[in-house]
Amino acid sequence: MTSVEVPLQRIWREHFIYAFTPGLDPVCEVAPGSQILFETHDASTGRIHHADDLEPYLAVRDRRRVNPATGPVRVVGSRTGDELVVTIERIDIGPRGYVRVGPGSALVDRVDEHQAVIVPIVGDRFLMGGHRFPIRPMVGVIGTAPARGELLTAAPGDHGSNLDCNEIRSGARVHLPVAVEGALLALGDVHASMGDAEISGTGIEIGAEVLVRVESLFCGSHGFPWVESDDRIVAIAHGPTIDVALTTATARLVQLLGEQYGFGRIAATMAISAAGDIRVGQYCGGMDVTAYASFPRPLPG
């Protein structure tokens, strides 16, 4: 039997959204199994190229219009109650990004003014303070449309959006709830690297191209985003406080371990205490905190 090659669909960065809503018009539609190449803006929608660009950018910035997500894309056959699986096959970042800081950052004291630094990318390294550090490209915003209302791309939600989870990198399989027909997938806010908690309010914000493959699971949605890779399983959550976010992420991981490995609730709790990691995605002030709980896959034999 001759296999049918599914064409690659490219979505240009000119097609983007600042909010996930159920009434969005899709840029295109693709079949399950399709590859999509998303071209993405940085978090400023390409308005910060030099450190001196920060002040004029902040003077006109609308906080509801940040973190543009390229899309949305309708996945044919995805129905309410399904789970969309987005495999991150490759992240290619631009030649330079930026990091900024300002008053009000959640974990930073004595910051009296806004500052930015441009960060060059050289091969698999980024340059800061005269030193080279390894890049760790990841996707900050990825989500599907909610059943009702509006969720900004700057905010996290149970359908995804601004998750800022360092496990959403090349090789990850991101599971997202489908609340509307076609899912309406969009992604953006790529970072060349981002520290856990994103304490200044940004990672290395950068334009990128992200190659993904999409599939639909018809066995029912978990109702929250989660990630699997070759070596880990990850549950993601958000909340108004860091305690709520961490507790919810851990409870979701307990559920996943029961489904994946047959652990009971108490056994899963002890297993997470023995081998799991509980991490903060972003805790930069002004929005819900994101957190994620991860657990290693069992070794063979």
N, C-alpha and C positions, 0 to 999 in steps of 0.2 A: 504494500500500500504506500502510495506517495504521500509524504507529509505536506501539509499546507503551511507555508511560511506566513506568519502574521506580520504585516508591515509595521515599522517603527513609526510612532506618532510623535511629532515634536510640537511642544507648546512654547511659544515665544514669551519672553518676560513682559511684553506689552499687555498680555492678558492676565490680569491679576485681580484679586479681591482683598478688601480689608476686613471683611466679616463673612462668616458662614451663615447662610440662611436657606430655608427650604425652597424659596422661589428663585434661586439663581439660575440664569441661563447658561448652560454648559458651553464651553469653547468648542468641544468636540465630543464624540462618543467613541468608545473602544469596546472590543470584545474581551471577555475574560481570557487571560493568557497573553494579552498584548503587552508590548514594551512601550513605555512612554518616556520621552526625554523632556524633562521640565527645565526650562531656562529661568533662573530666579534672580530677582533683585536682592540687594542687601536690605537690612532692616530700615534704612533711611530712604528706600526707593531710589537709590543711586544719587543722593544729593550730597554725600560727604566724600570728597576726593582728596582733600587736604585738611590739615588741622584747623586752618582758618575758616573752613566751611561750617564749622560747628555752630558758631554764634548766629549767623544768619539762618541756618536751618532751625535752630531752637526758637528763633523769633517768630517763625511762621508755622511751626509744627502743630499739627492737630493730633492729639494723643489717640484719637480714634482711627487715625490713618497712618499706622506704622506696621511693620512686619508684613509687607505684601506677600500674599501666597499666590503662586501661579496656578491658574485654572479658572473654574472647576472643570473636571472631566466626568462625563457620565459613563459608567461602566454598565454595558448592556446586560440585562438579566439580574442585576443586583436589586434585591427587594427588601422592603422593610422587615427587620428581624434577622437578616443575614449578617455575615461578618465579612468585611473586605480585608483581604490580605495583600499588603503592598511590600514587595521585596525590593530593598534598596540594593541595586546591583552595582552602582558606581556613583561616586561624588567627585566631580572635577571642579576645583575652586579657581577663582580669578587670581591675578598677579599681586593684588594687595587688598587689604581690608582695613578696618579701623576698630579701635576700642575707645570707649568714652566713659567718663565718670562725672558725677555731679552731686549736689546736695540732695539729701533724702535717700541715698542708697541704704538699704536695710542694715547691712553689716559693716558699714564704713563710717567711722567718726571723723570729725574735723575736715570735711570736704566743703569748702566755702564757695567754690566756683566750678563751672563746667569746663572740662578739658577733654581733648581727644588726641590720640596718637595714631598715625598711619602705620600699618604693619605690613612690610613687604613679605611676599612668599617666595622662597628660593628652593625649588625642588620640593623635598618633603620636610622642609624646615620653615619656621617663621622667625623673623628678626625683631627683637625688642631689647632696648637698653644695651645694644652692642653685642648681644648674645643670640645664639641660635637654639631653637627649641623645636621638638617634633610637632608637626601638624596632626590634628585629630579631627578630620572633617565629620560633621554631623548635621542632621536636619533638625532645626528647632521647631518649626511649625509644620504639622501634617494633620489633616483631618477630613471629615466628611460633614455634610450638612445636618444640622439638628432637625427634629420633626417640626419644631415651631420656634418662633423667635429669632433672635440674632445673637451670635457670639463673635466678638471681635477676634481677629487674628493675633492681637496682642494678649489675649486671655486664654487660659486653659479650660478645657471642658471634658465631659465624659465621652464626647465624640472625637476628641483629639484637640487640634489647634495648637496653641503655644505650649508644648509639653516640655521643651528644653531638657530632653533626656539624652544623656551621652551614649546610651545603647542604640540610638537610632542612627546607625552608621552603615557603611558598606557591609553587605551580608545579612543585615537584620531583616526579619520578616515582621512587619508591623500589622497588627490586627486592630481593625477599627469597626465600630458598630455602624450598621446601615440603617438610617432612620427614614430615608426618602428613596423612592425608586431611582436607581442609577447611582446612588451613593453621593455623587458630586464631590469628588476628591480634589483637593488642592494642597500645595505644599510650598514652603519657602523658608526664610530666616535661617539660611545655612551659616554655620560657623566654621572657620578654618580650625579653630580650637575653642573650647569653652570650659572653664573650670566649673566644678560642681557648685551650685547655688548662684552662679553668675552674679557675684556680689556687687559689682559696680553698675549692673543693669545691662551690660552687654558682654558677649564673648568677642571673638574676632569676627565682626560682621563683614560678610563678603558675598559678592555675586558668585553664582555657580551654575553648573549643569548637573542635574540629578537624573540618572537613568533608573527606572523602576519597572517592575512587572506586576500586573494586577491579577488577582484571582478572587472569586467569591466562594465563601463557604455557606452552604445552605442548611447547616445543622443547628443554626441559632446563634445569636450574638451573646457575648458576655455582658454587654452594656457598658464596657469601659475599654480603654486602649491597653493592649499588652504587646509584648515583643518577644520573639524567640530568635535565637541564633544557634550556631552549631554547638556552642558551649554553655549557653545560659537561657533561662526563662525569666521574664521581667514583667512585673505588674506596675502600672503607672496610676497615680492618683493626684488629686489636687484638693486644696481646702483653704479656708480663711486663715488658718494658723498652721504653723509647722507641725504641731502635734496631730491635728486632724489629718493633714496630708500623709504623714508617716504612718499613722494608725490605719488609715484606709488602704494605703499601698500594701501594707503587711497583710491585712485581712484578705485582700484580693489575691496575693501570692499564696496564701493558705488554700484558697479555693482552687487555684490553678494546680497546685501540687497534689491536691486530692484527685483532680481530673486526670492529670498526666501520669502520676506515679502511684495512685491508690492510697496516699497518706490520709489518715483521719485527721481531724482538726488538731488534736493535741500532739500527735506525732509530727504533723507538718510544722507546728510551732517550734517544737524541739529541733527539728531538722534545720529550720531557718536560723535558729539560735546557734547551731553548730557550724553551718556552712553558708548561710545567706549574707547578703549585703543590703543595707538600707541606706539609700543615698538621697540627697536633695538635688532636684533639678534646677529650680530657680527660687531665690528668696531675696528679691531685690526691691521689694516695697511697691505698694500701689496696686497689687493684684493678688489673686490666690497663689499660694505657694504650691509648687509641684514637687512630688517625691516619687521614688520608685524603689521597689524591693526586688532583688534578683537572687536566683538560686542556680548553682551549677548543674549541668546535665550529668546523670550518673555515668561512671566509666564502664566500658564494656568488660565482660568476663565476671 
